[in-house]
Every structure is written in C-alpha cells, then in structure tokens.
Amino acid sequence: MANKALIVGINDYADCPLNGCVKDAESMAKMLARNADGSKNFDVATLLNISKRAELRNAIRKLFETGEGDVALFYFSGHGCVAGHDGYIVTPDCEEGDEGISLAEILKSANMANAQYKNRVIILDCCNAGRICECLPNSSDAPNIASGVTLLAACGPAEYAQETNLGGDFTSLVVYGLAGAAADICGVVTPSSIYACVDRFFGAWQQRPVFATNVKARVALRRTEPPIAPEILRRIGEYFRSEDHYHLDPSYEFTNDPNEKHEYVKPYADQAHVKILKDLQKMERVGLVVPCGQEHMYFATMKSMGCKLTAAGRYVRDLAINDRL
C-alpha cells in the first residue's frame, strides 16, 4: 500500500501575489516522491496555482477519503487568514465572508480518515497556520486531534509566515530535514524530527513553528542514506552486550603488520580483529563510541586501552540487543 501526498502551492493571488509558494511546493513534491536511494516513497499529486476553492476542497477530500495506505500527507503553501474564530487556507477566488477552506474542515477530514490511512500528516506554510492546532472540528466529546493525525504549522495562530530568497523560511527548513538534516541514526525522517530541526533554527523574535500529534508509532516520511550501515550498527549489540567497554590491542590495527613499512608491535594485525576495529571506528564517527584515554582510536588500540560507549551508544546498543534496529 503506497503513501499518498497532496502538495499545493499558490502564488497567483490577484490582490496580494506571493513569490515562493510554487517553488516550495515543487521542492516538497520532489523530496517526498523518492527516498534517498531512489526507491518509491509517496505517490504525489501536485497542484500549482489552483484558482478555485471547490477544486482544492475536492482534492483534499480525495486525498483522505479514497484509497488506502500507511500515510496520507497534505502540504499547503500560500495565503492563510483568520476570519471570526476560524482559520482558513486561501484560494485566489476568495471573497469577504467566503475566505477559503477552513482549517477545521481539513482537520476533520484527516480525523475521519483513520480507516483508510493509519497516519495522516498536515503541513501548512501560511500565515496563521498554527490555528489548526486550536480548532475543534468535531463534537465536544470527540478528540481535537484523532489518533494517527500529526500537524506541523509554519507559525503560531496569530503570526505571519515569512518568505525570503523566493521561498518560505519554514518550507526550506522542512526540505533540509527531509534531505537528511532531520534523519536519525538509521536514516529515517519523521514529523517530530523535522519539527526539532525547524524549531531550533527560529529564534524567540521570529515566527514560532507549531507541532501537535496523536500517534502510537513512529511515522516515517522519508528514508535517507544512514550515516552508518545498518548491518554495522546492529553489531553494537554484539560487541558491547555484556559491558560498556571494549578492550583493544594492537592486533586490531590493520597497519600493524610486518608487510607494512613502519614500526609495528605484537600482537600483529588479526583480520577478524581488524574488521571489528573498522566497525568501531565507524561507530565513533557517528558519536556512539569514544576511545578510552586517548584522542584517537588508533592510539587507544596501539596502547591496548580500548573504547567505550557514549550515552547515545548505550541507547543504540539496547535497541540492537532487543531487535529494534
């Protein structure tokens, strides 16, 4: 079952045109369509400069109400506004008293799509986008955000979403996150990791992104090239199963070999040990282990001192032991 995404970008507003929304939508569509290894990710439908609210409303309904899969994602870049107590995404045919499609309506569609899609994600890059996290689209006894729904908004309910360099500040950061800046040690990008990436960039005097979710499991939006091969990562549970320290000696250093023209010491390089050290060095590069008492793994090896797990390494070790990698 495929993931499905509806990507919308609107620049062409008669009274107040925008510059970067189409570009943002195109960047999001390209990033979501494929994982970093080229494998299929989302089936993407892209609507650029759509002019009629009825057409957009029908597209949103089709996203959430038809088909089935793991993730249905809606992204919008364009104008947003507040009228009365409601927030709206705005289409070019807006008029006073009929501003566009209400955020409550969009959230309601996502809430009700739990039978078709296990996870529904809404990403809004528009002014007042955070209003969606405050609306109550259902009856008083129903949840605001249903199980499986995640909301990611560019700014607070009464804030403006900024554009610079012909693109939205928020979307540019989301794209960075999807490209790998928000990936975990396994290369997986999730809505929460994107929010952490975006939130850290904005200061206290800038727009404040908003995040809300009601999920029971990790939602993978994209898979990037992991910083360390999964098969090597899983070996951390083997190397450090009984303790946090791994003893090393010169037999782990591949250059400590009589065939190499430099000073070498006993015990000489052992190929099985060399393979382990190369794994440990890769783990060191991503912050999972550190050499004991030395700045570099080479000296910790040649002086028979070893290496030890970091806090992150202990966490990943426990994941590996419990078959969670």
C-alpha positions as CSV (number, residue, x, y, z in Angstrom):
1,M,0.0,0.0,0.0
2,A,1.5,3.3,-1.1
3,N,1.8,6.5,0.8
4,K,-0.1,9.4,-0.8
5,A,0.7,13.1,-0.8
6,L,-1.2,16.2,-2.0
7,I,1.1,19.1,-2.5
8,V,-0.4,22.6,-3.1
9,G,1.4,25.9,-3.9
10,I,-0.3,29.1,-4.8
11,N,1.5,32.3,-5.9
12,D,-1.2,33.9,-8.1
13,Y,-3.4,36.0,-5.8
14,A,-4.8,39.0,-7.6
15,D,-4.6,41.5,-4.7
16,C,-1.5,40.1,-2.9
17,P,0.6,37.8,-5.0
18,L,3.3,35.6,-3.4
19,N,6.7,34.7,-4.8
20,G,7.9,31.4,-3.4
21,C,4.9,29.1,-2.8
22,V,5.1,27.3,-6.1
23,K,8.8,26.8,-5.7
24,D,8.2,25.4,-2.2
25,A,5.6,23.0,-3.4
26,E,7.8,21.7,-6.2
27,S,10.7,21.2,-3.7
28,M,8.4,19.3,-1.3
29,A,6.9,17.2,-4.1
30,K,10.4,16.2,-5.4
31,M,11.7,15.4,-1.9
32,L,8.7,13.2,-0.9
33,A,8.4,11.3,-4.2
34,R,11.6,9.3,-3.7
35,N,13.7,8.1,-0.8
36,A,17.4,9.0,-1.0
37,D,18.3,5.6,-2.6
38,G,15.8,6.3,-5.4
39,S,13.1,3.9,-4.1
40,K,9.5,5.0,-4.4
41,N,8.1,6.9,-1.4
42,F,4.9,8.9,-1.8
43,D,2.6,8.9,-4.8
44,V,2.5,12.7,-5.2
45,A,-0.3,14.9,-6.7
46,T,0.9,18.5,-7.2
47,L,-1.5,21.4,-7.6
48,L,0.2,24.7,-8.6
49,N,-1.7,28.0,-8.7
50,I,-5.0,26.3,-8.3
51,S,-7.6,29.0,-8.6
52,K,-10.9,27.6,-7.2
53,R,-11.6,26.6,-3.6
54,A,-14.1,24.0,-4.8
55,E,-11.3,22.2,-6.7
56,L,-9.0,22.3,-3.8
57,R,-11.7,21.1,-1.4
58,N,-12.4,18.1,-3.7
59,A,-8.7,17.3,-3.9
60,I,-8.4,17.3,-0.1
61,R,-11.4,15.1,0.2
62,K,-10.0,12.7,-2.4
63,L,-6.7,12.6,-0.5
64,F,-8.2,11.5,2.8
65,E,-11.4,9.7,1.7
66,T,-10.2,7.4,-1.2
67,G,-7.6,4.7,-1.4
68,E,-5.7,3.2,1.5
69,G,-2.1,3.1,2.8
70,D,0.1,4.0,5.7
71,V,0.5,7.8,5.3
72,A,-1.7,10.4,3.7
73,L,0.0,13.8,3.7
74,F,-1.4,17.3,2.8
75,Y,1.0,20.2,2.3
76,F,-0.1,23.8,1.5
77,S,1.9,26.9,0.8
78,G,0.0,30.1,0.1
79,H,-2.1,32.6,1.9
80,G,-3.7,31.9,5.2
81,C,-6.1,34.1,7.2
82,V,-8.3,34.2,10.3
83,A,-11.9,35.3,9.9
84,G,-14.1,35.3,13.0
85,H,-13.0,32.4,15.2
86,D,-11.8,30.2,12.3
87,G,-8.6,29.9,10.3
88,Y,-8.5,29.4,6.5
89,I,-6.2,28.5,3.7
90,V,-7.0,30.9,0.9
91,T,-7.5,30.3,-2.8
92,P,-7.5,33.1,-5.4
93,D,-11.3,33.2,-5.7
94,C,-11.6,34.2,-2.0
95,E,-14.1,37.0,-1.1
96,E,-15.2,38.5,2.1
97,G,-17.4,36.1,4.0
98,D,-16.0,33.2,2.0
99,E,-12.3,33.3,2.6
100,G,-11.4,29.8,1.6
101,I,-11.3,26.3,3.2
102,S,-11.4,26.3,6.9
103,L,-8.6,24.6,8.9
104,A,-11.3,22.9,11.0
105,E,-12.7,21.2,7.8
106,I,-9.2,20.0,6.8
107,L,-8.6,18.6,10.3
108,K,-12.0,16.9,10.3
109,S,-11.2,15.2,7.0
110,A,-7.9,13.9,8.4
111,N,-9.5,12.8,11.7
112,M,-12.1,10.8,9.9
113,A,-9.7,9.0,7.5
114,N,-8.4,6.5,10.1
115,A,-10.0,3.6,8.3
116,Q,-8.1,4.4,5.1
117,Y,-4.8,5.6,6.4
118,K,-3.0,4.7,9.6
119,N,-1.3,8.1,9.6
120,R,-2.4,11.5,8.4
121,V,0.0,14.4,8.2
122,I,-0.9,18.1,7.6
123,I,1.9,20.6,6.9
124,L,1.0,24.2,6.5
125,D,3.2,27.1,5.4
126,C,0.9,30.0,5.5
127,C,0.1,32.9,7.9
128,N,-1.9,31.9,11.0
129,A,-1.1,28.2,10.3
130,G,-1.0,27.4,14.0
131,R,-4.7,28.0,14.2
132,I,-5.3,24.4,13.1
133,C,-3.9,23.2,16.4
134,E,-6.6,25.1,18.2
135,C,-9.7,24.4,16.2
136,L,-12.3,21.9,17.3
137,P,-13.7,20.3,14.2
138,N,-15.7,17.6,15.9
139,S,-18.4,17.3,18.6
140,S,-17.5,18.3,22.2
141,D,-16.9,14.7,23.2
142,A,-14.5,13.9,20.3
143,P,-10.7,14.4,20.3
144,N,-9.3,17.6,18.8
145,I,-6.6,15.5,17.0
146,A,-7.7,12.0,16.3
147,S,-5.3,9.0,16.7
148,G,-2.9,8.9,13.8
149,V,-3.0,12.6,13.0
150,T,0.0,14.9,13.0
151,L,0.0,18.7,12.5
152,L,3.1,20.8,11.5
153,A,2.5,24.5,11.1
154,A,4.9,27.2,10.0
155,C,3.9,29.8,12.6
156,G,1.6,30.5,15.5
157,P,-2.2,31.2,15.2
158,A,-1.7,34.9,15.1
159,E,1.7,35.1,13.3
160,Y,2.9,35.7,9.7
161,A,4.9,33.0,7.8
162,Q,8.0,34.7,6.3
163,E,9.3,34.4,2.8
164,T,13.0,35.0,1.9
165,N,15.1,34.1,-1.2
166,L,11.9,33.4,-3.2
167,G,10.8,30.7,-0.8
168,G,9.2,30.2,2.6
169,D,11.6,30.1,5.6
170,F,9.7,27.2,7.1
171,T,9.5,25.0,4.0
172,S,13.2,25.5,3.2
173,L,13.9,24.0,6.6
174,V,11.4,21.2,6.2
175,V,13.1,20.3,2.9
176,Y,16.5,20.3,4.6
177,G,15.1,18.0,7.2
178,L,13.7,15.6,4.6
179,A,17.0,15.7,2.7
180,G,18.7,14.3,5.8
181,A,19.2,17.0,8.4
182,A,16.4,15.6,10.5
183,A,17.3,11.9,9.9
184,D,18.0,9.6,12.8
185,I,20.9,7.1,13.1
186,C,19.0,4.8,10.7
187,G,18.4,7.5,8.2
188,V,14.7,7.8,8.9
189,V,13.0,11.3,8.9
190,T,9.8,11.7,11.0
191,P,7.5,14.7,11.6
192,S,8.8,15.1,15.1
193,S,12.4,15.1,13.9
194,I,11.5,17.7,11.3
195,Y,9.9,19.9,13.9
196,A,13.1,19.6,16.1
197,C,15.1,20.7,13.1
198,V,12.9,23.6,12.2
199,D,12.3,24.8,15.8
200,R,16.0,25.1,16.6
201,F,16.5,27.4,13.6
202,F,13.9,30.0,14.6
203,G,14.7,32.5,17.4
204,A,12.4,33.9,20.0
205,W,11.7,37.0,17.9
206,Q,10.8,35.1,14.8
207,Q,7.8,33.0,13.7
208,R,7.3,30.1,16.0
209,P,6.5,26.7,14.3
210,V,3.8,24.6,15.9
211,F,3.7,20.9,16.2
212,A,0.9,18.6,17.5
213,T,0.5,14.9,17.1
214,N,-1.5,11.9,18.4
215,V,0.4,8.8,17.2
216,K,1.2,5.4,18.7
217,A,4.2,4.6,16.5
218,R,6.9,6.4,14.5
219,V,5.8,7.9,11.2
220,A,8.4,7.6,8.5
221,L,8.2,10.5,6.0
222,R,11.4,9.7,4.1
223,R,14.4,7.4,4.3
224,T,17.9,8.9,3.7
225,E,21.3,7.4,3.5
226,P,22.2,6.4,7.0
227,P,25.5,7.7,8.4
228,I,26.5,4.1,9.3
229,A,25.4,0.9,7.5
230,P,22.6,-0.9,9.3
231,E,24.4,-4.2,9.4
232,I,27.4,-2.5,11.2
233,L,25.0,-0.6,13.5
234,R,23.4,-3.9,14.7
235,R,26.8,-5.3,15.7
236,I,27.0,-2.8,18.5
237,G,24.8,-5.2,20.5
238,E,27.3,-8.0,19.8
239,Y,30.4,-6.0,20.8
240,F,29.0,-4.4,23.9
241,R,26.5,-7.0,25.0
242,S,28.0,-7.5,28.5
243,E,29.7,-4.2,29.3
244,D,30.1,-0.6,28.0
245,H,33.8,-1.0,27.4
246,Y,35.5,-2.9,24.6
247,H,39.2,-3.8,25.1
248,L,41.5,-3.2,22.1
249,D,45.1,-4.1,21.5
250,P,47.5,-3.7,18.5
251,S,46.1,-6.8,16.8
252,Y,43.0,-4.7,15.9
253,E,45.0,-2.2,13.8
254,F,45.4,-3.3,10.2
255,T,48.6,-1.3,9.6
256,N,50.3,-3.1,12.5
257,D,51.5,-5.7,10.0
258,P,55.1,-6.9,9.1
259,N,54.2,-6.2,5.5
260,E,53.7,-2.5,6.2
261,K,56.9,-0.5,6.2
262,H,56.7,1.2,9.6
263,E,57.2,0.4,13.2
264,Y,54.9,-2.4,14.4
265,V,54.4,-4.2,17.7
266,K,53.0,-7.5,18.8
267,P,50.4,-8.9,18.7
268,Y,50.3,-8.2,15.0
269,A,47.2,-7.4,13.0
270,D,44.5,-10.1,13.1
271,Q,42.0,-9.9,10.3
272,A,39.0,-10.7,12.4
273,H,40.1,-8.0,14.9
274,V,40.8,-5.5,12.1
275,K,37.2,-5.9,10.9
276,I,35.9,-5.2,14.4
277,L,38.0,-2.1,14.8
278,K,36.8,-0.7,11.4
279,D,33.2,-1.2,12.7
280,L,34.1,0.6,15.9
281,Q,35.7,3.5,14.1
282,K,32.6,4.0,12.1
283,M,30.6,3.9,15.3
284,E,33.0,6.5,16.7
285,R,32.4,8.8,13.7
286,V,28.6,9.0,14.5
287,G,29.1,9.5,18.2
288,L,28.3,6.0,19.5
289,V,31.8,5.2,21.0
290,V,34.8,7.1,22.1
291,P,38.4,6.0,22.7
292,C,39.5,5.5,26.3
293,G,42.1,7.8,27.5
294,Q,43.3,8.9,24.0
295,E,42.2,11.4,21.4
296,H,42.1,8.9,18.5
297,M,41.1,5.2,18.2
298,Y,44.5,4.4,16.7
299,F,46.4,5.3,19.9
300,A,43.8,3.6,22.1
301,T,44.3,0.5,20.0
302,M,48.1,0.6,19.9
303,K,48.3,1.2,23.6
304,S,45.8,-1.5,24.4
305,M,43.3,0.9,26.0
306,G,40.1,0.3,24.1
307,C,36.9,2.3,23.7
308,K,33.6,2.8,25.4
309,L,30.0,3.6,24.6
310,T,28.6,7.1,24.8
311,A,25.1,7.7,26.1
312,A,23.8,7.5,22.6
313,G,25.8,4.4,22.0
314,R,24.3,2.7,25.1
315,Y,20.8,3.5,23.8
316,V,21.5,2.1,20.3
317,R,23.2,-1.0,21.9
318,D,20.0,-1.7,23.8
319,L,18.0,-1.2,20.6
320,A,20.2,-3.8,18.9
321,I,20.0,-6.3,21.8
322,N,16.2,-6.0,21.8
323,D,16.0,-6.4,18.0
324,R,14.7,-2.9,17.4
325,L,17.1,-1.9,14.6
